[in-house]
Amino acid sequence: MKVEKQQGYILLEVVVLSVVVMAMAASLMLFRQAQVVMQQDSVRLAGVFLAQEEFARLEGAMDRDRLQEGQYGWLGEGQLLRQENGSFAVKAEVRAETAAIWRVQVRVDWQVSGRSGELVYERLLCRHHQQKGTRL
């Protein structure tokens, strides 16, 4: 009689252990997926910052009367295009709407860990009026 009770407990222990192992395997897969999502978000955020910097540099060129219609590549430091274990490419297209307003479209492409992505932003840049006594 004791042997049958022990066999029942062993079966119960094996079932509980298998459930625990399956739960651990599932949690490892969820952890891996979370890491991938975190990396994608990090890369996308880096792309947003690169686009913001490109807009700022183009706006600075506009305020110094150095902005012309056409295509522009990355205007910042080259090392910023290599981050998050990947590479980025930034391009801008500039069109004059009026003498003081420019339409700018910035495109950021990236290739990181075998995955690629892109962001495209469009803005109107307006010339700032210089106040007396200030220099740009």
N, CA, C and O of each residue as an XYZ file, in Angstrom:
544
protein
N       0.822     -1.191      0.000
C       0.000      0.000      0.000
C       0.862      1.249      0.000
O       0.513      2.225     -0.663
N       1.977      1.253      0.720
C       2.832      2.418      0.769
C       3.441      2.707     -0.593
O       3.597      3.871     -0.962
N       3.783      1.685     -1.335
C       4.411      1.857     -2.651
C       3.442      2.560     -3.595
O       3.867      3.431     -4.354
N       2.175      2.220     -3.576
C       1.191      2.862     -4.452
C       1.022      4.333     -4.106
O       0.883      5.155     -5.012
N       1.028      4.691     -2.832
C       0.913      6.087     -2.421
C       2.140      6.863     -2.871
O       2.019      7.995     -3.339
N       3.316      6.270     -2.737
C       4.538      6.945     -3.155
C       4.541      7.162     -4.670
O       4.970      8.213     -5.146
N       4.072      6.185     -5.417
C       4.025      6.330     -6.871
C       3.074      7.464     -7.257
O       3.329      8.186     -8.221
N       2.030      7.615     -6.545
C       1.095      8.706     -6.815
C       1.725     10.062     -6.557
O       1.512     11.013     -7.311
N       2.508     10.144     -5.481
C       3.197     11.395     -5.183
C       4.282     11.691     -6.212
O       4.472     12.848     -6.589
N       4.982     10.688     -6.663
C       6.022     10.883     -7.679
C       5.386     11.401     -8.965
O       5.928     12.303     -9.604
N       4.258     10.848     -9.342
C       3.567     11.326    -10.536
C       3.151     12.790    -10.365
O       3.303     13.599    -11.280
N       2.630     13.114     -9.193
C       2.235     14.496     -8.916
C       3.452     15.422     -8.951
O       3.358     16.531     -9.478
N       4.573     14.999     -8.410
C       5.792     15.797     -8.418
C       6.297     16.022     -9.844
O       6.742     17.118    -10.185
N       6.226     14.991    -10.663
C       6.667     15.111    -12.058
C       5.766     16.093    -12.813
O       6.260     16.901    -13.600
N       4.469     16.033    -12.585
C       3.544     16.958    -13.250
C       3.820     18.394    -12.810
O       3.877     19.294    -13.647
N       3.989     18.614    -11.526
C       4.273     19.961    -11.009
C       5.603     20.469    -11.563
O       5.705     21.625    -11.973
N       6.605     19.622    -11.575
C       7.914     20.007    -12.096
C       7.842     20.360    -13.587
O       8.470     21.324    -14.025
N       7.088     19.593    -14.357
C       6.960     19.888    -15.789
C       6.236     21.216    -16.013
O       6.587     21.960    -16.928
N       5.238     21.518    -15.194
C       4.541     22.806    -15.300
C       5.503     23.951    -14.968
O       5.500     24.981    -15.642
N       6.315     23.770    -13.941
C       7.288     24.803    -13.564
C       8.308     25.017    -14.678
O       8.638     26.159    -14.998
N       8.805     23.948    -15.264
C       9.783     24.058    -16.354
C       9.159     24.745    -17.573
O       9.801     25.582    -18.208
N       7.928     24.399    -17.897
C       7.266     25.051    -19.030
C       7.048     26.535    -18.762
O       7.200     27.359    -19.664
N       6.695     26.878    -17.528
C       6.508     28.290    -17.177
C       7.832     29.046    -17.278
O       7.856     30.190    -17.732
N       8.925     28.423    -16.862
C      10.240     29.058    -16.964
C      10.626     29.264    -18.429
O      11.154     30.319    -18.782
N      10.375     28.285    -19.272
C      10.695     28.407    -20.700
C       9.870     29.532    -21.331
O      10.388     30.302    -22.140
N       8.610     29.626    -20.969
C       7.760     30.689    -21.511
C       8.245     32.059    -21.040
O       8.240     33.018    -21.812
N       8.661     32.153    -19.782
C       9.134     33.444    -19.284
C      10.440     33.846    -19.961
O      10.668     35.036    -20.179
N      11.298     32.898    -20.298
C      12.523     33.220    -21.030
C      12.200     33.741    -22.429
O      12.855     34.666    -22.910
N      11.211     33.164    -23.075
C      10.811     33.642    -24.398
C      10.222     35.051    -24.299
O      10.484     35.894    -25.157
N       9.434     35.307    -23.261
C       8.887     36.647    -23.063
C      10.000     37.655    -22.778
O       9.956     38.786    -23.262
N      10.994     37.245    -21.995
C      12.126     38.121    -21.695
C      12.884     38.463    -22.979
O      13.253     39.618    -23.192
N      13.113     37.476    -23.825
C      13.806     37.701    -25.097
C      13.017     38.669    -25.976
O      13.591     39.578    -26.575
N      11.721     38.475    -26.052
C      10.881     39.367    -26.848
C      10.900     40.784    -26.278
O      10.906     41.753    -27.038
N      10.908     40.917    -24.962
C      10.977     42.233    -24.328
C      12.292     42.922    -24.667
O      12.316     44.133    -24.883
N      13.380     42.171    -24.717
C      14.680     42.741    -25.085
C      14.654     43.263    -26.516
O      15.199     44.332    -26.792
N      14.036     42.529    -27.422
C      13.932     42.958    -28.824
C      13.122     44.240    -28.918
O      13.512     45.164    -29.632
N      12.016     44.312    -28.220
C      11.161     45.503    -28.245
C      11.904     46.698    -27.649
O      11.807     47.809    -28.171
N      12.636     46.482    -26.572
C      13.405     47.567    -25.956
C      14.474     48.085    -26.917
O      14.692     49.293    -27.005
N      15.138     47.184    -27.634
C      16.154     47.607    -28.592
C      15.513     48.403    -29.729
O      16.057     49.426    -30.144
N      14.370     47.949    -30.236
C      13.683     48.672    -31.303
C      13.273     50.071    -30.850
O      13.415     51.033    -31.605
N      12.770     50.188    -29.629
C      12.387     51.492    -29.106
C      13.598     52.397    -28.933
O      13.525     53.594    -29.208
N      14.698     51.836    -28.484
C      15.921     52.604    -28.312
C      16.426     53.127    -29.650
O      16.851     54.278    -29.747
N      16.381     52.296    -30.670
C      16.823     52.701    -32.014
C      15.894     53.773    -32.567
O      16.358     54.753    -33.150
N      14.602     53.602    -32.393
C      13.630     54.591    -32.883
C      13.846     55.932    -32.182
O      13.779     56.979    -32.826
N      14.100     55.914    -30.886
C      14.344     57.151    -30.148
C      15.622     57.833    -30.639
O      15.665     59.057    -30.757
N      16.659     57.049    -30.923
C      17.883     57.624    -31.483
C      17.582     58.284    -32.825
O      18.130     59.347    -33.119
N      16.731     57.682    -33.637
C      16.332     58.273    -34.914
C      15.581     59.577    -34.734
O      15.766     60.511    -35.514
N      14.738     59.653    -33.721
C      13.997     60.893    -33.442
C      14.974     62.007    -33.084
O      14.840     63.131    -33.567
N      15.956     61.698    -32.236
C      16.940     62.706    -31.850
C      17.782     63.165    -33.040
O      18.113     64.346    -33.143
N      18.127     62.248    -33.933
C      18.881     62.628    -35.129
C      18.056     63.555    -36.022
O      18.584     64.525    -36.567
N      16.775     63.263    -36.172
C      15.902     64.126    -36.973
C      15.776     65.512    -36.341
O      15.804     66.521    -37.045
N      15.638     65.562    -35.017
C      15.542     66.857    -34.341
C      16.817     67.672    -34.539
O      16.759     68.883    -34.749
N      17.958     67.008    -34.472
C      19.212     67.723    -34.664
C      19.335     68.238    -36.098
O      19.821     69.347    -36.319
N      18.904     67.449    -37.058
C      18.954     67.882    -38.454
C      18.062     69.106    -38.669
O      18.460     70.048    -39.354
N      16.863     69.097    -38.092
C      15.983     70.261    -38.185
C      16.652     71.488    -37.565
O      16.590     72.581    -38.128
N      17.285     71.310    -36.416
C      17.928     72.438    -35.740
C      19.077     72.993    -36.578
O      19.249     74.209    -36.661
N      19.859     72.122    -37.195
C      20.977     72.593    -38.025
C      20.466     73.308    -39.277
O      21.036     74.316    -39.696
N      19.402     72.791    -39.867
C      18.827     73.450    -41.039
C      18.235     74.806    -40.664
O      18.354     75.768    -41.423
N      17.604     74.883    -39.507
C      17.046     76.154    -39.050
C      18.154     77.163    -38.781
O      18.003     78.348    -39.077
N      19.261     76.699    -38.226
C      20.405     77.588    -38.017
C      20.958     78.103    -39.334
O      21.301     79.280    -39.449
N      21.048     77.223    -40.333
C      21.512     77.648    -41.658
C      20.542     78.657    -42.263
O      20.972     79.607    -42.916
N      19.250     78.467    -42.058
C      18.243     79.395    -42.573
C      18.419     80.769    -41.922
O      18.359     81.792    -42.604
N      18.636     80.793    -40.608
C      18.785     82.066    -39.903
C      20.053     82.804    -40.326
O      20.116     84.029    -40.216
N      21.065     82.078    -40.809
C      22.299     82.705    -41.286
C      22.277     82.938    -42.799
O      23.308     83.251    -43.396
N      21.097     82.784    -43.421
C      20.911     82.952    -44.866
C      21.802     82.007    -45.680
O      22.312     82.393    -46.731
N      21.989     80.792    -45.207
C      22.795     79.798    -45.918
C      21.968     78.604    -46.383
O      22.519     77.628    -46.892
N      20.667     78.676    -46.214
C      19.804     77.569    -46.603
C      19.328     77.765    -48.030
O      18.886     78.853    -48.399
N      19.417     76.723    -48.827
C      18.955     76.762    -50.206
C      18.054     75.568    -50.457
O      18.083     74.583    -49.719
N      17.260     75.668    -51.500
C      16.409     74.539    -51.859
C      17.279     73.382    -52.329
O      18.346     73.577    -52.910
N      16.794     72.167    -52.062
C      17.507     70.986    -52.537
C      17.588     69.905    -51.483
O      16.866     69.918    -50.486
N      18.484     68.972    -51.731
C      18.667     67.824    -50.840
C      19.912     68.046    -49.972
O      20.928     68.564    -50.436
N      19.806     67.648    -48.725
C      20.912     67.757    -47.786
C      21.138     66.392    -47.156
O      20.195     65.644    -46.895
N      22.392     66.087    -46.920
C      22.728     64.897    -46.153
C      22.821     65.272    -44.684
O      22.355     66.337    -44.280
N      23.416     64.408    -43.891
C      23.560     64.647    -42.464
C      24.485     65.828    -42.235
O      25.593     65.854    -42.771
N      24.057     66.796    -41.455
C      24.833     68.007    -41.191
C      25.578     67.953    -39.862
O      26.355     68.856    -39.552
N      25.352     66.925    -39.090
C      25.983     66.816    -37.774
C      27.277     66.028    -37.824
O      27.853     65.808    -38.889
N      27.718     65.608    -36.652
C      28.945     64.830    -36.530
C      28.711     63.420    -37.052
O      27.699     62.790    -36.745
N      29.660     62.934    -37.842
C      29.520     61.622    -38.470
C      29.406     60.470    -37.489
O      28.742     59.474    -37.773
N      30.048     60.598    -36.335
C      30.020     59.506    -35.358
C      28.629     59.260    -34.784
O      28.351     58.172    -34.279
N      27.754     60.262    -34.856
C      26.392     60.080    -34.342
C      25.566     59.137    -35.212
O      24.535     58.627    -34.772
N      26.014     58.905    -36.445
C      25.283     57.993    -37.328
C      25.606     56.535    -37.040
O      25.001     55.640    -37.631
N      26.549     56.284    -36.140
C      26.878     54.920    -35.727
C      26.635     54.811    -34.228
O      27.486     55.178    -33.418
N      25.472     54.307    -33.879
C      25.114     54.111    -32.471
C      24.105     52.991    -32.367
O      23.562     52.538    -33.375
N      23.856     52.545    -31.159
C      22.909     51.448    -30.901
C      23.271     50.198    -31.707
O      22.390     49.459    -32.145
N      24.575     49.967    -31.900
C      25.079     48.797    -32.639
C      24.562     48.740    -34.072
O      24.335     47.656    -34.609
N      24.378     49.883    -34.683
C      23.896     49.915    -36.054
C      24.309     51.196    -36.743
O      25.111     51.973    -36.224
N      23.749     51.402    -37.917
C      24.078     52.608    -38.671
C      22.800     53.321    -39.103
O      21.781     52.697    -39.400
N      22.890     54.636    -39.128
C      21.778     55.488    -39.492
C      22.144     56.288    -40.736
O      23.323     56.519    -41.005
N      21.148     56.706    -41.486
C      21.324     57.618    -42.616
C      20.251     58.692    -42.492
O      19.073     58.393    -42.298
N      20.678     59.945    -42.608
C      19.746     61.068    -42.472
C      19.809     61.896    -43.749
O      20.888     62.266    -44.213
N      18.641     62.179    -44.308
C      18.535     63.001    -45.518
C      17.437     64.028    -45.307
O      16.439     63.764    -44.636
N      17.633     65.192    -45.886
C      16.633     66.246    -45.779
C      16.356     66.820    -47.165
O      17.255     66.938    -47.998
N      15.107     67.171    -47.391
C      14.713     67.846    -48.622
C      14.102     69.184    -48.229
O      13.194     69.250    -47.400
N      14.617     70.250    -48.838
C      14.217     71.607    -48.467
C      13.578     72.296    -49.676
O      14.109     72.260    -50.786
N      12.417     72.926    -49.429
C      11.732     73.715    -50.458
C      11.308     75.036    -49.839
O      10.870     75.078    -48.690
N      11.437     76.106    -50.596
C      11.018     77.423    -50.117
C       9.525     77.599    -50.390
O       9.067     77.431    -51.521
N       8.781     77.936    -49.353
C       7.361     78.251    -49.501
C       7.210     79.747    -49.793
O       6.514     80.140    -50.730
N       7.863     80.564    -48.988
C       7.932     82.016    -49.189
C       9.365     82.420    -48.857
O      10.214     81.559    -48.626
N       9.636     83.713    -48.832
C      10.994     84.170    -48.504
C      11.372     83.842    -47.060
O      12.554     83.688    -46.751
N      10.385     83.735    -46.179
C      10.669     83.500    -44.762
C      10.239     82.130    -44.273
O      10.472     81.795    -43.112
N       9.613     81.325    -45.131
C       9.109     80.012    -44.701
C       9.658     78.930    -45.624
O       9.578     79.033    -46.848
N      10.214     77.894    -45.009
C      10.780     76.764    -45.741
C      10.086     75.480    -45.298
O       9.838     75.280    -44.110
N       9.779     74.626    -46.247
C       9.207     73.309    -45.944
C      10.370     72.312    -45.967
O      11.082     72.191    -46.965
N      10.548     71.605    -44.852
C      11.665     70.665    -44.721
C      11.126     69.287    -44.375
O      10.317     69.131    -43.460
N      11.587     68.297    -45.117
C      11.250     66.904    -44.818
C      12.549     66.176    -44.487
O      13.485     66.160    -45.286
N      12.595     65.575    -43.300
C      13.772     64.835    -42.852
C      13.412     63.358    -42.790
O      12.378     62.969    -42.248
N      14.294     62.551    -43.361
C      14.093     61.095    -43.376
C      15.283     60.444    -42.675
O      16.437     60.718    -43.007
N      14.990     59.583    -41.705
C      16.022     58.846    -40.980
C      15.808     57.360    -41.248
O      14.748     56.813    -40.943
N      16.813     56.715    -41.815
C      16.792     55.268    -42.056
C      17.833     54.621    -41.161
O      18.862     55.226    -40.861
N      17.569     53.380    -40.728
C      18.557     52.675    -39.929
C      18.580     51.201    -40.255
O      17.620     50.630    -40.773
N      19.709     50.609    -39.934
C      19.928     49.168    -40.074
C      20.624     48.723    -38.789
O      21.783     49.067    -38.554
N      19.918     47.962    -37.966
C      20.446     47.523    -36.678
C      20.102     46.061    -36.467
O      18.935     45.673    -36.526
N      21.106     45.264    -36.225
C      20.922     43.835    -35.933
C      20.065     43.130    -36.984
O      19.189     42.334    -36.646
N      20.315     43.417    -38.223
C      19.572     42.769    -39.294
C      18.171     43.304    -39.502
O      17.438     42.790    -40.348
N      17.784     44.304    -38.765
C      16.456     44.912    -38.916
C      16.626     46.337    -39.411
O      17.587     47.023    -39.063
N      15.686     46.764    -40.221
C      15.752     48.126    -40.734
C      14.479     48.872    -40.377
O      13.450     48.274    -40.063
N      14.576     50.179    -40.433
C      13.411     51.000    -40.147
C      13.611     52.396    -40.689
O      14.688     52.744    -41.172
N      12.565     53.188    -40.604
C      12.646     54.555    -41.091
C      11.658     55.437    -40.351
O      10.628     54.982    -39.854
N      12.007     56.710    -40.294
C      11.127     57.747    -39.774
C      11.143     58.893    -40.771
O      12.195     59.219    -41.321
N      10.003     59.504    -41.009
C       9.926     60.657    -41.900
C       9.140     61.750    -41.175
O       8.019     61.534    -40.714
N       9.761     62.928    -41.089
C       9.121     64.075    -40.461
C       9.111     65.237    -41.438
O      10.016     65.379    -42.260
N       8.083     66.062    -41.342
C       8.008     67.264    -42.177
C       7.649     68.438    -41.288
O       6.782     68.340    -40.419
N       8.344     69.571    -41.525
C       8.126     70.772    -40.732
C       8.227     72.009    -41.595
O       8.867     72.009    -42.647
N       7.589     73.049    -41.134
C       7.781     74.370    -41.725
C       8.743     75.130    -40.828
O       8.520     75.250    -39.623
N       9.805     75.638    -41.417
C      10.765     76.453    -40.679
C      10.511     77.901    -41.023
O      10.416     78.255    -42.199
N      10.399     78.745    -40.010
C      10.138     80.168    -40.211
C      11.351     80.968    -39.774
O      11.927     80.728    -38.713
N      11.727     81.918    -40.607
C      12.899     82.748    -40.323
C      12.631     83.595    -39.077
O      11.559     84.176    -38.915
N      13.623     83.644    -38.219
C      13.535     84.484    -37.028
C      13.976     85.897    -37.385
O      14.928     86.083    -38.144
N      13.291     86.880    -36.844
C      13.670     88.265    -37.094
C      14.741     88.660    -36.093
O      14.596     88.455    -34.888
N      15.810     89.226    -36.613
C      16.917     89.624    -35.751
C      16.567     90.939    -35.044
O      16.114     91.899    -35.667
N      16.789     90.950    -33.742
C      16.527     92.155    -32.976
C      17.761     93.032    -33.014
O      18.877     92.550    -33.207
N      17.551     94.311    -32.829
C      18.680     95.240    -32.846
C      19.653     94.885    -31.732
O      19.256     94.561    -30.613
N      20.926     94.954    -32.064
C      21.958     94.719    -31.060
C      22.328     93.261    -30.870
O      23.211     92.963    -30.067
N      21.689     92.341    -31.577
C      22.041     90.918    -31.446
C      22.689     90.432    -32.734
O      22.443     90.969    -33.814
N      23.509     89.422    -32.602
C      24.186     88.846    -33.763
C      23.842     87.368    -33.839
O      23.726     86.687    -32.819
N      23.682     86.890    -35.047
C      23.450     85.463    -35.260
C      24.711     84.787    -35.673
O      24.717     83.577    -35.900
